[in-house]
Amino acid sequence: MAETPDVVMNEATHRFEASLDGETAFTEYVIHNGAMVLPHTVVPPAFEGRGVGSALAKAALGYARDHALAVKPTCPFIAGYIGKHPEWADIVDPKFREKLGL
């Protein structure tokens, strides 16, 4: 199995990104009023099955935790990831916890 590319935070584009062979997978973010909104994730087909989506989610959620930001996961992928990994529930904004059934 191929190695998962490293995830970097690109503050200029407001994305967590992983690049490989000229393609980039990313999770967009917006930081506002003590919260990190995660609205959109894109994982090109070349990255499928390599854990790239999970790596993007972990990087974004880890950053939020490290910076005491409440997470507002409006992206279905990120919301689904949190639903499968309840260890992140403590950093999810209370209104979103209810929507996610946490």
Secondary structure as UniProt FT lines:
FT   STRAND          8..10
FT   TURN            11..14
FT   STRAND          15..20
FT   TURN            21..22
FT   STRAND          23..28
FT   STRAND          30..32
FT   TURN            33..34
FT   STRAND          35..38
FT   STRAND          41..42
FT   HELIX           45..47
FT   TURN            48..51
FT   HELIX           52..66
FT   TURN            67..68
FT   STRAND          70..73
FT   HELIX           76..84
FT   HELIX           86..91
FT   HELIX           94..100
//
